[in-house]
Amino acid sequence: MRVVEVTAYGGPEVLVSARRPEPDPADAPGRVRVRLKAAAVNQADLKIRSGRLAAALGELAPPFVLGYDFAGVLADPAPGLPAGTRVAGFVPWVAEGTGTGTYAETILVDPAWLAPVPDEVDFTAAASLPLPALTAAQALDLLALPEGATLLVTGASGVVGRLAVQLAARSGLRVIALGDAADAHELRVLGAHGVVGRGAPDEVITGVLGFAPERVDGVLDTALIADPLLPAVKDGGVFVSASGERMPVAERDIRVDAVVGRPDAARLKELLELLGAGGLATRVADVLPLEEAAEAHRRVEAGHRPGRIVLMI
C-alpha cells in the first residue's frame, strides 16, 4: 500500500512516498482495518517530523509514518459498526509508539477510537474534526465552568480555538475570543460575545477587560500565551492550556491545568452529528493528494490560510 514516511528528522523534504505491506488484523487482535479516504495534517505532525518531540518518542526513530486524524471506510466489522461503515477518528500517535500513522492507505485501529460519519458529512470535513474537536471539548470539561461564566479563548482563529468558541457558546458560557481582527465578524457569528485582536500582552489584557471588567472566570489558552494572560483571570479562576509545553505559574488560587486530547468514540459521534446538523463548523484550508504531504507541511508552516489541510488518499 502507499504511505508517506518520515525518512529522517528535518524539514518537509524528509517526507517521502513509499510502499509498505497492508496491515493484517491477525497481527493485532482486537484491531480492525480502516481504508482511508482522508487524513488531516496536525501541528503535532510538524513537531514530530522536525525532531522537536524526539525525546518523548523514546526508542522510536525514523523511518515512520505520521498522522493522527482520519476518515475512511471500515474494512472489518467492529462492535456496533459493520464493515463498510464510514468512520472517523484519531490515532493517539505518541501514546501508541508504533510509528504507524494515517499518512497511509490502510490502518489498524482500536474500535474505541471510531465513530460513524453521518451521510451529510464528507470525508474531508470528517477528517478535519476528531483530535481538535475532542481536545476542545475535553478542555471545556477540565475548565468545568458553570453556565453564564466568562471564558477567554485564545487562538480563536486557529483550529482548536475556533471549535472551542463554538462549543463553549453552545454550553452557555460567555465567550471572549482572542484572534485575528479579520475574523471578528465570523467569531461573533460562531458564538463569541466579544472579540479581541491579537497584540502585545498589555493591549490584550486591556481588550479583555473591556468586555469583562471584573476579569474572566477561565481561560482556554490554545495560542500558548501563558503567564501574560493571568492578570485577566479572577482570583480562584481556572486556566487550561492546550499543551503542557507552555503553562503559567499558578497564583491567586488560580487552578492551572493542561488538556491532552484522547480518543472518545461516544463524544466524537456527538460532535460529528452536530457537524452534520449544521450546529458546528469546521474549516478546511486546502486539500492535497497523499503524495504531496511535504507540500502540505510547507503550507501549514507558512500559515498561508486558516484551517486544516487534508490529504486525500
N, C-alpha and C positions, 0 to 999 in steps of 0.2 A: 504494500500500500504506500501511497505518497505521504511523506511527512516533511516538515521543515525542522532541521536540527540547529542547535547552537553548537558550533564546532570548537569554539574557544571563547573565553571571556573577552569582550571588546565591544566595538560599535555595531551598528546594524549589519555591516558586511559579514559578520560571523554567522548570520542566519543563512543556511544553505539547504536547498531541496535535496531530499534523499529518498530511498525506499527502505522499508522495514517489513518484516512479516506481519500479517494481520494478527492481532492478539487472539488467543484461544481461551475461552471461558474455563476450559479444563485446567488451565494453569493457575486459576484464581477462583476457587469455589466460592459461590455466593455473588460473584460479579457477573455483570451482563454487558453485552456489546451494544454500543450506540454507533450507528453510521452517521457521521456528522454532515451537516449541511452548512453550518456557520460556526465560527469561533471568534470571540471578541479579543482585542488586544487590551491588556491591562497595564497600568503603571508598574505593577509588580513584575510583569514580564520584562520590562526595560531594566529594572533594578537587578533582576537575576542575570539577565544577559550580560550586563556590564561588569558583573563580578561584585557589585556592591553588597550582595547578600551571601557571598561565598562562605563566610564564616558560619552562617546559620545553616548551611546545607551539609555540614559535616564532610563525610567522605564522598558525597555526590559531586561529580565534576563532569564537564562536557566530554563527549557529546551527549546532549539530552534534548528532549522535545518540550518546549514551553507550552503554556496555555491553561487558563482557568475556565472561563465561561464558554458554554457550548449550547447548541441546539441541533437536533437531528432526529433520526428515526430509530426506535428501539428494535434491535435485531433479535433479541431473545426475550421471552416473557419474564416479567418481574412481578412481585406481589401487587395486585391491583392494576397492572399495566400489561396488556397483551402485546405480543410482538407486532410491530407496525405502528405503535403509538408515537405520535410526535411528542418529543420530550425536550426539556431544557434543564440545565443545572450548572454546577461548577465543581471542578476538581480542586480539593484542598492541596494544592501542588506541593508546598513546602512540607506540610504535615505528612503527606504520603511518602515523600522522599524517594520516589522511584525514577524521577526524571521523565515520566511519560505523561505529557500533557495533551492539549487539544489542538495543536497545530498538526493534525493528522486526519486521515480519512475515517478511521475506526478507533474507538477507545473502549477500554473496560472500565466500568464504573460500579460503585456501590449503589444498589437501588434506592438507598436512603437519600441519595443526592438528587433524585429525579422528580420532576413534576410534569404533568401533561401540559402541552401547549394548546390553548384554545384555538379554534378554527380561525378566529378573527385576527390572530397574531401571526405574522410571518416569521420565518426562521431568523431573519436578520434582526428584527426587533427582539425576538425571544433570546437570542444570544447576547444581546446588549444588556440584559437585565439582571441575571442572578446574583453575582457577587456584589455589585454596588447597591442593589435594592435591598438585599438581605443585610448588608453592612449598615445601611441607613436605618432599617427597621430595628436591628439589634442595638444600634446606638441609642435610639429613642427608648428602647426598653431599659438600657443602662441609666439613662437620664431620669426616667421614672417621674416625670413632671406631671402635676395634676392639670386637668383641663383648665384653660384660661391662663396658665402660666406663660411667661415670656421667654422665648428661646432665640438665641442668636446662632445662626448657621453661617459659618464662614465657608469660602469656596463655593458659594451658592450657584455660580455659573458652571462649576465642574460637574462631573458625572454623579458622584455620591451626594454632593451638596444639593444639587437640583432635585434629586429624588427625596432627600431628607426634607426639603422645604415642603414638598407636596404631602408627604406622609405626616409630617408634624401638623400642618394646617388641617388635614383631614381628621386628626385626633383631637382637635380643639385647642391647640396651642396658638399663641400669638407669636408669629414668626417675624424676626428681623433678619433679612438676608444681606450678607456681605458678599458682593460680587462685582462683576464688570458693570460699569454705569450703563453701557449699551443694552444690558439685559434687564434693566429696571422694570420696564413695562411687562415683559414676559414673566418675570419673577412675581410680580403682583398678580398677574393672571393665574399663576400656579399656586397662589395662596399666601404670599408674603404680605404682612401688614405694612412693612416698611422696607426700603432698600437703601443700603449704604454702599457707596462706591469704594473700591479699593484705594488705599492711600497710606500715608505714614501712620504709625500707631496712634499718635495723639489725634490725628484727623478722624481716624476710625472710631475711637472712643467718643469723641465729640458727636459724631454722626449717630452712633448707637444711643447715646444719652438723649439725643433729640427725640427719639421715639420711645425711650424708656428712661425718663428722668430719675426713677428710683432704682435703676440698674436692672439687669436681666436675671431671671431665675436660673438659667442654664445656658451653656454654650456647647454646640457641637462643632468642633474645630476640624473641618476637613481640609482646610488650607494649611494646617500645621503652623499657625502663628504662635501659639502657646502663651508664654508669660505676659507679653504686652497686652493681652486681652483681659487679664484678671481685674483691672480697675473697673471694667464694665459689669462685673458679676457681684451680686448681693452677698453679704456675709451669709455663710451657710448654704450657698448655692452649689451648683454642680457643673463640672467641666469634663466633657468627654472628648478625647482626641481620637481622630480616625487612624492613628498609628502610634504605637508605643515608641517609635523612633524620636518623637518630639512631644514632650508633655511638660506642662508648667509645674513649678514647685508649689505645693498647696499652701494656702494662707487663709486666715479669717474663717476657718472651718469650712472652706470650700472643698467639696469632695472631688478628687481628680481620678479619672479612670480612662481606659483606652478600650476601644472596640476592636475585636478580631472577627471578621466575617466568617461564619461557619455554615455548612450546609443545613438546611431545614426544609424538607420536602413539603410539609404542610403549609408553611409560611410562604414558600415560593409559589405554590399553587394559588394561594390567595392573591399574591402580587401579580402573577400572570393573568389571572381572571380580571383583576382590576385594570390591568393594561388593556385587555381585550374589550372591556366595557367602556373604555374611554375615561376612566377615573384616575389614570396615572399616565404620564407622558415620559417617554424615553427619547433620547436624541442620538441618531446615528449620523456621524460626520462624513464618513466615507465607507465604501465597500470595495474591497480588492480581492483578487484571487489568492489562494493559499500561497502560491509560488512567489507572490510579491510581499511576503511578510517583512522583508528587510525594508521595503519602501513604507510599509505601514508603520514600522518603528520610527523611521525618519520623520514621518508626518506627525506622529504623537509627540516626539521630542521637540519638533518645531512649533507645536501648538497652533497649527495653521487654521484649524477650525474647531469650535467647541463640539463636544460629543464623542461618542465611541467610534473607533474604526473596527470594522468587522471583516474578517476573512471568509470568503465563500469557498466551500470545499466541494 
